[in-house]
Amino acid sequence: GTVIIPFMKLETDEDFEKLNELARNVLDFFAENALDHERTGEMIERIGLANFLEAMNLPVDPNMISQPRANPYFRSDDWDEQVAKWIEHKQQAA
């Protein structure tokens, strides 16, 4: 499976309503875009996780994973930019 909303808190009725809204959106998107006999995960693989997240209006989060890294190398040439964007995103969410 793929984590699309990592660490979602479910402490209040509002939190549960957000989860219900997400589930309804996923089901609606699936009904419109899935092929016959295709599962949700297969549809996401076919269209791409980035396209699915865009359709669900969800921001990309570094905690979203589909599998552990097999390659220990990563690019760090824009590291400072990405950190600044992530910090700004977290401040806006707070």
Jmol script that loads the backbone (N, CA, C; Angstrom):
load data "model"
ATOM      1  N   GLY A   1       0.818  -1.180   0.000  1.00  0.00           N
ATOM      2  CA  GLY A   1       0.000   0.000   0.000  1.00  0.00           C
ATOM      3  C   GLY A   1       0.861   1.242   0.000  1.00  0.00           C
ATOM      4  N   THR A   2       0.232   2.341  -0.261  1.00  0.00           N
ATOM      5  CA  THR A   2       0.889   3.637  -0.302  1.00  0.00           C
ATOM      6  C   THR A   2       0.288   4.531   0.763  1.00  0.00           C
ATOM      7  N   VAL A   3       1.132   5.189   1.516  1.00  0.00           N
ATOM      8  CA  VAL A   3       0.667   6.125   2.532  1.00  0.00           C
ATOM      9  C   VAL A   3       0.390   7.456   1.833  1.00  0.00           C
ATOM     10  N   ILE A   4      -0.883   7.880   1.793  1.00  0.00           N
ATOM     11  CA  ILE A   4      -1.173   9.163   1.144  1.00  0.00           C
ATOM     12  C   ILE A   4      -1.386  10.288   2.149  1.00  0.00           C
ATOM     13  N   ILE A   5      -1.761   9.962   3.382  1.00  0.00           N
ATOM     14  CA  ILE A   5      -1.836  10.959   4.456  1.00  0.00           C
ATOM     15  C   ILE A   5      -1.180  10.349   5.689  1.00  0.00           C
ATOM     16  N   PRO A   6       0.119  10.609   5.861  1.00  0.00           N
ATOM     17  CA  PRO A   6       0.809  10.036   7.013  1.00  0.00           C
ATOM     18  C   PRO A   6       0.396  10.710   8.316  1.00  0.00           C
ATOM     19  N   PHE A   7       0.219   9.909   9.335  1.00  0.00           N
ATOM     20  CA  PHE A   7      -0.022  10.390  10.693  1.00  0.00           C
ATOM     21  C   PHE A   7      -1.258  11.275  10.812  1.00  0.00           C
ATOM     22  N   MET A   8      -2.360  10.857  10.213  1.00  0.00           N
ATOM     23  CA  MET A   8      -3.611  11.621  10.312  1.00  0.00           C
ATOM     24  C   MET A   8      -4.238  11.371  11.674  1.00  0.00           C
ATOM     25  N   LYS A   9      -4.449  12.444  12.432  1.00  0.00           N
ATOM     26  CA  LYS A   9      -5.050  12.311  13.759  1.00  0.00           C
ATOM     27  C   LYS A   9      -6.560  12.147  13.622  1.00  0.00           C
ATOM     28  N   LEU A  10      -7.121  11.292  14.453  1.00  0.00           N
ATOM     29  CA  LEU A  10      -8.566  11.080  14.490  1.00  0.00           C
ATOM     30  C   LEU A  10      -9.031  11.240  15.933  1.00  0.00           C
ATOM     31  N   GLU A  11      -8.987  12.469  16.403  1.00  0.00           N
ATOM     32  CA  GLU A  11      -9.321  12.739  17.799  1.00  0.00           C
ATOM     33  C   GLU A  11     -10.665  13.437  17.975  1.00  0.00           C
ATOM     34  N   THR A  12     -11.126  14.148  16.938  1.00  0.00           N
ATOM     35  CA  THR A  12     -12.372  14.904  17.053  1.00  0.00           C
ATOM     36  C   THR A  12     -13.332  14.492  15.946  1.00  0.00           C
ATOM     37  N   ASP A  13     -14.570  14.934  16.070  1.00  0.00           N
ATOM     38  CA  ASP A  13     -15.552  14.672  15.016  1.00  0.00           C
ATOM     39  C   ASP A  13     -15.128  15.318  13.704  1.00  0.00           C
ATOM     40  N   GLU A  14     -14.486  16.471  13.790  1.00  0.00           N
ATOM     41  CA  GLU A  14     -14.003  17.148  12.589  1.00  0.00           C
ATOM     42  C   GLU A  14     -12.936  16.307  11.887  1.00  0.00           C
ATOM     43  N   ASP A  15     -12.054  15.665  12.657  1.00  0.00           N
ATOM     44  CA  ASP A  15     -11.030  14.789  12.082  1.00  0.00           C
ATOM     45  C   ASP A  15     -11.677  13.625  11.339  1.00  0.00           C
ATOM     46  N   PHE A  16     -12.706  13.032  11.935  1.00  0.00           N
ATOM     47  CA  PHE A  16     -13.394  11.917  11.287  1.00  0.00           C
ATOM     48  C   PHE A  16     -14.124  12.387  10.032  1.00  0.00           C
ATOM     49  N   GLU A  17     -14.650  13.607  10.047  1.00  0.00           N
ATOM     50  CA  GLU A  17     -15.322  14.141   8.860  1.00  0.00           C
ATOM     51  C   GLU A  17     -14.321  14.350   7.728  1.00  0.00           C
ATOM     52  N   LYS A  18     -13.103  14.807   8.065  1.00  0.00           N
ATOM     53  CA  LYS A  18     -12.055  14.952   7.049  1.00  0.00           C
ATOM     54  C   LYS A  18     -11.719  13.596   6.428  1.00  0.00           C
ATOM     55  N   LEU A  19     -11.650  12.557   7.257  1.00  0.00           N
ATOM     56  CA  LEU A  19     -11.384  11.214   6.749  1.00  0.00           C
ATOM     57  C   LEU A  19     -12.515  10.750   5.845  1.00  0.00           C
ATOM     58  N   ASN A  20     -13.760  10.987   6.253  1.00  0.00           N
ATOM     59  CA  ASN A  20     -14.909  10.610   5.424  1.00  0.00           C
ATOM     60  C   ASN A  20     -14.905  11.361   4.100  1.00  0.00           C
ATOM     61  N   GLU A  21     -14.567  12.640   4.132  1.00  0.00           N
ATOM     62  CA  GLU A  21     -14.508  13.433   2.905  1.00  0.00           C
ATOM     63  C   GLU A  21     -13.432  12.892   1.963  1.00  0.00           C
ATOM     64  N   LEU A  22     -12.269  12.558   2.516  1.00  0.00           N
ATOM     65  CA  LEU A  22     -11.196  11.976   1.704  1.00  0.00           C
ATOM     66  C   LEU A  22     -11.657  10.666   1.077  1.00  0.00           C
ATOM     67  N   ALA A  23     -12.290   9.811   1.864  1.00  0.00           N
ATOM     68  CA  ALA A  23     -12.766   8.525   1.347  1.00  0.00           C
ATOM     69  C   ALA A  23     -13.781   8.734   0.223  1.00  0.00           C
ATOM     70  N   ARG A  24     -14.693   9.685   0.399  1.00  0.00           N
ATOM     71  CA  ARG A  24     -15.674   9.970  -0.661  1.00  0.00           C
ATOM     72  C   ARG A  24     -14.981  10.467  -1.922  1.00  0.00           C
ATOM     73  N   ASN A  25     -13.990  11.347  -1.764  1.00  0.00           N
ATOM     74  CA  ASN A  25     -13.260  11.865  -2.924  1.00  0.00           C
ATOM     75  C   ASN A  25     -12.513  10.757  -3.653  1.00  0.00           C
ATOM     76  N   VAL A  26     -11.876   9.863  -2.897  1.00  0.00           N
ATOM     77  CA  VAL A  26     -11.150   8.742  -3.516  1.00  0.00           C
ATOM     78  C   VAL A  26     -12.122   7.845  -4.270  1.00  0.00           C
ATOM     79  N   LEU A  27     -13.261   7.534  -3.658  1.00  0.00           N
ATOM     80  CA  LEU A  27     -14.249   6.676  -4.323  1.00  0.00           C
ATOM     81  C   LEU A  27     -14.795   7.329  -5.584  1.00  0.00           C
ATOM     82  N   ASP A  28     -15.085   8.622  -5.533  1.00  0.00           N
ATOM     83  CA  ASP A  28     -15.581   9.326  -6.719  1.00  0.00           C
ATOM     84  C   ASP A  28     -14.537   9.318  -7.830  1.00  0.00           C
ATOM     85  N   PHE A  29     -13.279   9.595  -7.461  1.00  0.00           N
ATOM     86  CA  PHE A  29     -12.202   9.600  -8.450  1.00  0.00           C
ATOM     87  C   PHE A  29     -12.015   8.209  -9.043  1.00  0.00           C
ATOM     88  N   PHE A  30     -12.063   7.197  -8.190  1.00  0.00           N
ATOM     89  CA  PHE A  30     -11.926   5.813  -8.641  1.00  0.00           C
ATOM     90  C   PHE A  30     -13.045   5.457  -9.620  1.00  0.00           C
ATOM     91  N   ALA A  31     -14.272   5.825  -9.298  1.00  0.00           N
ATOM     92  CA  ALA A  31     -15.414   5.502 -10.158  1.00  0.00           C
ATOM     93  C   ALA A  31     -15.271   6.136 -11.537  1.00  0.00           C
ATOM     94  N   GLU A  32     -14.671   7.313 -11.597  1.00  0.00           N
ATOM     95  CA  GLU A  32     -14.525   8.018 -12.867  1.00  0.00           C
ATOM     96  C   GLU A  32     -13.297   7.584 -13.661  1.00  0.00           C
ATOM     97  N   ASN A  33     -12.253   7.077 -13.000  1.00  0.00           N
ATOM     98  CA  ASN A  33     -10.969   6.876 -13.674  1.00  0.00           C
ATOM     99  C   ASN A  33     -10.453   5.448 -13.724  1.00  0.00           C
ATOM    100  N   ALA A  34     -10.997   4.552 -12.939  1.00  0.00           N
ATOM    101  CA  ALA A  34     -10.476   3.179 -12.911  1.00  0.00           C
ATOM    102  C   ALA A  34     -10.951   2.396 -14.125  1.00  0.00           C
ATOM    103  N   LEU A  35     -10.134   1.460 -14.541  1.00  0.00           N
ATOM    104  CA  LEU A  35     -10.505   0.546 -15.614  1.00  0.00           C
ATOM    105  C   LEU A  35     -11.295  -0.617 -15.027  1.00  0.00           C
ATOM    106  N   ASP A  36     -11.964  -1.373 -15.895  1.00  0.00           N
ATOM    107  CA  ASP A  36     -12.713  -2.545 -15.429  1.00  0.00           C
ATOM    108  C   ASP A  36     -11.785  -3.501 -14.685  1.00  0.00           C
ATOM    109  N   HIS A  37     -12.227  -3.988 -13.560  1.00  0.00           N
ATOM    110  CA  HIS A  37     -11.513  -4.964 -12.728  1.00  0.00           C
ATOM    111  C   HIS A  37     -10.187  -4.432 -12.186  1.00  0.00           C
ATOM    112  N   GLU A  38     -10.021  -3.106 -12.144  1.00  0.00           N
ATOM    113  CA  GLU A  38      -8.797  -2.505 -11.624  1.00  0.00           C
ATOM    114  C   GLU A  38      -9.010  -2.119 -10.161  1.00  0.00           C
ATOM    115  N   ARG A  39      -8.021  -2.378  -9.342  1.00  0.00           N
ATOM    116  CA  ARG A  39      -8.078  -1.996  -7.931  1.00  0.00           C
ATOM    117  C   ARG A  39      -7.541  -0.574  -7.765  1.00  0.00           C
ATOM    118  N   THR A  40      -7.794  -0.002  -6.605  1.00  0.00           N
ATOM    119  CA  THR A  40      -7.383   1.382  -6.364  1.00  0.00           C
ATOM    120  C   THR A  40      -5.872   1.550  -6.505  1.00  0.00           C
ATOM    121  N   GLY A  41      -5.107   0.650  -5.890  1.00  0.00           N
ATOM    122  CA  GLY A  41      -3.652   0.736  -5.978  1.00  0.00           C
ATOM    123  C   GLY A  41      -3.147   0.593  -7.401  1.00  0.00           C
ATOM    124  N   GLU A  42      -3.778  -0.271  -8.175  1.00  0.00           N
ATOM    125  CA  GLU A  42      -3.389  -0.447  -9.575  1.00  0.00           C
ATOM    126  C   GLU A  42      -3.664   0.823 -10.368  1.00  0.00           C
ATOM    127  N   MET A  43      -4.795   1.475 -10.077  1.00  0.00           N
ATOM    128  CA  MET A  43      -5.122   2.729 -10.751  1.00  0.00           C
ATOM    129  C   MET A  43      -4.078   3.795 -10.416  1.00  0.00           C
ATOM    130  N   ILE A  44      -3.688   3.872  -9.139  1.00  0.00           N
ATOM    131  CA  ILE A  44      -2.692   4.864  -8.735  1.00  0.00           C
ATOM    132  C   ILE A  44      -1.364   4.588  -9.430  1.00  0.00           C
ATOM    133  N   GLU A  45      -0.961   3.322  -9.533  1.00  0.00           N
ATOM    134  CA  GLU A  45       0.276   2.977 -10.245  1.00  0.00           C
ATOM    135  C   GLU A  45       0.180   3.370 -11.710  1.00  0.00           C
ATOM    136  N   ARG A  46      -0.983   3.142 -12.317  1.00  0.00           N
ATOM    137  CA  ARG A  46      -1.156   3.432 -13.746  1.00  0.00           C
ATOM    138  C   ARG A  46      -1.095   4.929 -14.027  1.00  0.00           C
ATOM    139  N   ILE A  47      -1.786   5.738 -13.219  1.00  0.00           N
ATOM    140  CA  ILE A  47      -1.818   7.179 -13.491  1.00  0.00           C
ATOM    141  C   ILE A  47      -0.662   7.926 -12.833  1.00  0.00           C
ATOM    142  N   GLY A  48      -0.031   7.316 -11.845  1.00  0.00           N
ATOM    143  CA  GLY A  48       1.080   7.941 -11.132  1.00  0.00           C
ATOM    144  C   GLY A  48       0.613   8.577  -9.836  1.00  0.00           C
ATOM    145  N   LEU A  49       1.411   8.414  -8.793  1.00  0.00           N
ATOM    146  CA  LEU A  49       1.054   8.943  -7.481  1.00  0.00           C
ATOM    147  C   LEU A  49       0.916  10.460  -7.513  1.00  0.00           C
ATOM    148  N   ALA A  50       1.811  11.142  -8.234  1.00  0.00           N
ATOM    149  CA  ALA A  50       1.744  12.609  -8.295  1.00  0.00           C
ATOM    150  C   ALA A  50       0.424  13.070  -8.905  1.00  0.00           C
ATOM    151  N   ASN A  51      -0.020  12.400  -9.965  1.00  0.00           N
ATOM    152  CA  ASN A  51      -1.296  12.766 -10.591  1.00  0.00           C
ATOM    153  C   ASN A  51      -2.470  12.479  -9.662  1.00  0.00           C
ATOM    154  N   PHE A  52      -2.401  11.369  -8.940  1.00  0.00           N
ATOM    155  CA  PHE A  52      -3.468  11.034  -7.997  1.00  0.00           C
ATOM    156  C   PHE A  52      -3.541  12.076  -6.886  1.00  0.00           C
ATOM    157  N   LEU A  53      -2.391  12.441  -6.319  1.00  0.00           N
ATOM    158  CA  LEU A  53      -2.370  13.436  -5.245  1.00  0.00           C
ATOM    159  C   LEU A  53      -2.888  14.782  -5.733  1.00  0.00           C
ATOM    160  N   GLU A  54      -2.534  15.144  -6.960  1.00  0.00           N
ATOM    161  CA  GLU A  54      -3.033  16.396  -7.530  1.00  0.00           C
ATOM    162  C   GLU A  54      -4.554  16.356  -7.670  1.00  0.00           C
ATOM    163  N   ALA A  55      -5.084  15.231  -8.136  1.00  0.00           N
ATOM    164  CA  ALA A  55      -6.534  15.089  -8.284  1.00  0.00           C
ATOM    165  C   ALA A  55      -7.241  15.135  -6.936  1.00  0.00           C
ATOM    166  N   MET A  56      -6.601  14.614  -5.899  1.00  0.00           N
ATOM    167  CA  MET A  56      -7.181  14.627  -4.555  1.00  0.00           C
ATOM    168  C   MET A  56      -6.919  15.948  -3.835  1.00  0.00           C
ATOM    169  N   ASN A  57      -6.156  16.842  -4.490  1.00  0.00           N
ATOM    170  CA  ASN A  57      -5.801  18.140  -3.916  1.00  0.00           C
ATOM    171  C   ASN A  57      -5.028  17.969  -2.606  1.00  0.00           C
ATOM    172  N   LEU A  58      -4.090  17.019  -2.613  1.00  0.00           N
ATOM    173  CA  LEU A  58      -3.255  16.744  -1.443  1.00  0.00           C
ATOM    174  C   LEU A  58      -1.820  17.166  -1.736  1.00  0.00           C
ATOM    175  N   PRO A  59      -1.161  17.866  -0.808  1.00  0.00           N
ATOM    176  CA  PRO A  59       0.237  18.234  -1.021  1.00  0.00           C
ATOM    177  C   PRO A  59       1.146  17.019  -0.848  1.00  0.00           C
ATOM    178  N   VAL A  60       2.260  17.037  -1.554  1.00  0.00           N
ATOM    179  CA  VAL A  60       3.247  15.970  -1.404  1.00  0.00           C
ATOM    180  C   VAL A  60       3.919  16.137  -0.045  1.00  0.00           C
ATOM    181  N   ASP A  61       4.087  15.045   0.661  1.00  0.00           N
ATOM    182  CA  ASP A  61       4.662  15.051   2.006  1.00  0.00           C
ATOM    183  C   ASP A  61       5.833  14.070   2.014  1.00  0.00           C
ATOM    184  N   PRO A  62       6.996  14.451   2.563  1.00  0.00           N
ATOM    185  CA  PRO A  62       8.135  13.530   2.597  1.00  0.00           C
ATOM    186  C   PRO A  62       7.844  12.224   3.331  1.00  0.00           C
ATOM    187  N   ASN A  63       6.812  12.203   4.170  1.00  0.00           N
ATOM    188  CA  ASN A  63       6.474  10.985   4.900  1.00  0.00           C
ATOM    189  C   ASN A  63       5.647  10.007   4.073  1.00  0.00           C
ATOM    190  N   MET A  64       5.258  10.401   2.856  1.00  0.00           N
ATOM    191  CA  MET A  64       4.526   9.489   1.970  1.00  0.00           C
ATOM    192  C   MET A  64       5.532   8.509   1.380  1.00  0.00           C
ATOM    193  N   ILE A  65       5.306   7.236   1.596  1.00  0.00           N
ATOM    194  CA  ILE A  65       6.216   6.242   1.047  1.00  0.00           C
ATOM    195  C   ILE A  65       5.417   5.135   0.387  1.00  0.00           C
ATOM    196  N   SER A  66       5.990   4.561  -0.656  1.00  0.00           N
ATOM    197  CA  SER A  66       5.362   3.397  -1.269  1.00  0.00           C
ATOM    198  C   SER A  66       6.218   2.160  -1.046  1.00  0.00           C
ATOM    199  N   GLN A  67       7.514   2.381  -0.804  1.00  0.00           N
ATOM    200  CA  GLN A  67       8.418   1.269  -0.498  1.00  0.00           C
ATOM    201  C   GLN A  67       9.716   1.850   0.059  1.00  0.00           C
ATOM    202  N   PRO A  68      10.461   1.071   0.816  1.00  0.00           N
ATOM    203  CA  PRO A  68      11.743   1.565   1.332  1.00  0.00           C
ATOM    204  C   PRO A  68      12.722   1.845   0.195  1.00  0.00           C
ATOM    205  N   ARG A  69      13.629   2.752   0.434  1.00  0.00           N
ATOM    206  CA  ARG A  69      14.628   3.083  -0.590  1.00  0.00           C
ATOM    207  C   ARG A  69      15.539   1.888  -0.859  1.00  0.00           C
ATOM    208  N   ALA A  70      15.796   1.636  -2.125  1.00  0.00           N
ATOM    209  CA  ALA A  70      16.748   0.609  -2.515  1.00  0.00           C
ATOM    210  C   ALA A  70      18.088   1.250  -2.862  1.00  0.00           C
ATOM    211  N   ASN A  71      18.080   2.555  -3.127  1.00  0.00           N
ATOM    212  CA  ASN A  71      19.260   3.285  -3.526  1.00  0.00           C
ATOM    213  C   ASN A  71      19.605   4.284  -2.420  1.00  0.00           C
ATOM    214  N   PRO A  72      20.802   4.190  -1.830  1.00  0.00           N
ATOM    215  CA  PRO A  72      21.142   5.083  -0.726  1.00  0.00           C
ATOM    216  C   PRO A  72      21.523   6.500  -1.174  1.00  0.00           C
ATOM    217  N   TYR A  73      21.603   6.749  -2.476  1.00  0.00           N
ATOM    218  CA  TYR A  73      22.033   8.052  -2.969  1.00  0.00           C
ATOM    219  C   TYR A  73      20.839   8.980  -3.151  1.00  0.00           C
ATOM    220  N   PHE A  74      21.062  10.251  -2.899  1.00  0.00           N
ATOM    221  CA  PHE A  74      20.028  11.246  -3.144  1.00  0.00           C
ATOM    222  C   PHE A  74      20.691  12.541  -3.578  1.00  0.00           C
ATOM    223  N   ARG A  75      19.940  13.344  -4.311  1.00  0.00           N
ATOM    224  CA  ARG A  75      20.455  14.629  -4.772  1.00  0.00           C
ATOM    225  C   ARG A  75      20.240  15.661  -3.685  1.00  0.00           C
ATOM    226  N   SER A  76      21.252  16.453  -3.436  1.00  0.00           N
ATOM    227  CA  SER A  76      21.129  17.474  -2.399  1.00  0.00           C
ATOM    228  C   SER A  76      21.400  18.874  -2.938  1.00  0.00           C
ATOM    229  N   ASP A  77      21.421  19.028  -4.269  1.00  0.00           N
ATOM    230  CA  ASP A  77      21.748  20.337  -4.822  1.00  0.00           C
ATOM    231  C   ASP A  77      20.684  21.392  -4.529  1.00  0.00           C
ATOM    232  N   ASP A  78      19.426  20.992  -4.326  1.00  0.00           N
ATOM    233  CA  ASP A  78      18.387  21.968  -3.985  1.00  0.00           C
ATOM    234  C   ASP A  78      17.846  21.726  -2.574  1.00  0.00           C
ATOM    235  N   TRP A  79      18.670  21.144  -1.723  1.00  0.00           N
ATOM    236  CA  TRP A  79      18.256  20.771  -0.368  1.00  0.00           C
ATOM    237  C   TRP A  79      17.711  21.968   0.408  1.00  0.00           C
ATOM    238  N   ASP A  80      18.435  23.088   0.391  1.00  0.00           N
ATOM    239  CA  ASP A  80      18.013  24.257   1.164  1.00  0.00           C
ATOM    240  C   ASP A  80      16.660  24.785   0.691  1.00  0.00           C
ATOM    241  N   GLU A  81      16.433  24.793  -0.624  1.00  0.00           N
ATOM    242  CA  GLU A  81      15.139  25.230  -1.165  1.00  0.00           C
ATOM    243  C   GLU A  81      14.013  24.327  -0.678  1.00  0.00           C
ATOM    244  N   GLN A  82      14.235  23.023  -0.739  1.00  0.00           N
ATOM    245  CA  GLN A  82      13.204  22.074  -0.337  1.00  0.00           C
ATOM    246  C   GLN A  82      12.911  22.171   1.160  1.00  0.00           C
ATOM    247  N   VAL A  83      13.943  22.372   1.969  1.00  0.00           N
ATOM    248  CA  VAL A  83      13.740  22.534   3.414  1.00  0.00           C
ATOM    249  C   VAL A  83      12.924  23.792   3.680  1.00  0.00           C
ATOM    250  N   ALA A  84      13.249  24.885   3.003  1.00  0.00           N
ATOM    251  CA  ALA A  84      12.510  26.137   3.188  1.00  0.00           C
ATOM    252  C   ALA A  84      11.048  25.977   2.788  1.00  0.00           C
ATOM    253  N   LYS A  85      10.796  25.277   1.677  1.00  0.00           N
ATOM    254  CA  LYS A  85       9.412  25.037   1.246  1.00  0.00           C
ATOM    255  C   LYS A  85       8.662  24.187   2.260  1.00  0.00           C
ATOM    256  N   TRP A  86       9.334  23.184   2.812  1.00  0.00           N
ATOM    257  CA  TRP A  86       8.682  22.308   3.791  1.00  0.00           C
ATOM    258  C   TRP A  86       8.370  23.070   5.081  1.00  0.00           C
ATOM    259  N   ILE A  87       9.307  23.887   5.536  1.00  0.00           N
ATOM    260  CA  ILE A  87       9.077  24.682   6.746  1.00  0.00           C
ATOM    261  C   ILE A  87       7.921  25.655   6.526  1.00  0.00           C
ATOM    262  N   GLU A  88       7.883  26.303   5.364  1.00  0.00           N
ATOM    263  CA  GLU A  88       6.786  27.224   5.049  1.00  0.00           C
ATOM    264  C   GLU A  88       5.448  26.486   5.020  1.00  0.00           C
ATOM    265  N   HIS A  89       5.440  25.301   4.432  1.00  0.00           N
ATOM    266  CA  HIS A  89       4.215  24.488   4.375  1.00  0.00           C
ATOM    267  C   HIS A  89       3.728  24.142   5.776  1.00  0.00           C
ATOM    268  N   LYS A  90       4.628  23.724   6.651  1.00  0.00           N
ATOM    269  CA  LYS A  90       4.249  23.356   8.016  1.00  0.00           C
ATOM    270  C   LYS A  90       3.743  24.575   8.796  1.00  0.00           C
ATOM    271  N   GLN A  91       4.342  25.747   8.554  1.00  0.00           N
ATOM    272  CA  GLN A  91       3.891  26.955   9.244  1.00  0.00           C
ATOM    273  C   GLN A  91       2.500  27.368   8.780  1.00  0.00           C
ATOM    274  N   GLN A  92       2.211  27.210   7.485  1.00  0.00           N
ATOM    275  CA  GLN A  92       0.884  27.540   6.962  1.00  0.00           C
ATOM    276  C   GLN A  92      -0.164  26.575   7.483  1.00  0.00           C
ATOM    277  N   ALA A  93       0.220  25.326   7.684  1.00  0.00           N
ATOM    278  CA  ALA A  93      -0.723  24.317   8.173  1.00  0.00           C
ATOM    279  C   ALA A  93      -1.046  24.518   9.651  1.00  0.00           C
ATOM    280  N   ALA A  94      -0.141  25.153  10.378  1.00  0.00           N
ATOM    281  CA  ALA A  94      -0.345  25.336  11.831  1.00  0.00           C
ATOM    282  C   ALA A  94      -1.300  26.453  12.155  1.00  0.00           C
TER     283      ALA A  94
END
end "model"
wireframe off; spacefill off
backbone 0.3
color backbone group
